[in-house]
Amino acid sequence: MAKPNEPYQMVLVESYFPDSTSGLHGLVHIRPCAGQGFPNDMHVECSKSMANDYPLGTRFRIRAKVTDKQGGRDFLYTSWRWKYEVLG
């Protein structure tokens, strides 16, 4: 991780179909919900089960932090092993 000092925080996220999947893996992705201070197009690295095992538009509460990969675009990261809350 390129931002080791960023704190983890609770974030609401949702599954969605991106307008373009160029450079992305899979059809369904996860993004931060509006009104939390994160861009709506920010990517979220998380458990694939959030995108694959729940209906499109499902919201989740995760523990995540802002990071980047060696100076690239910021994204939210949570471990795929950590529990998350399904909000519906």
Secondary structure as GFF3:
##gff-version 3
##sequence-region A 1 88
A	DSSP	beta_strand	9	16	.	.	.	ID=ss1
A	DSSP	beta_strand	29	32	.	.	.	ID=ss2
A	DSSP	beta_strand	44	45	.	.	.	ID=ss3
A	DSSP	alpha_helix	49	52	.	.	.	ID=ss4
A	DSSP	beta_strand	59	67	.	.	.	ID=ss5
A	DSSP	beta_strand	75	77	.	.	.	ID=ss6
A	DSSP	beta_strand	85	86	.	.	.	ID=ss7
###
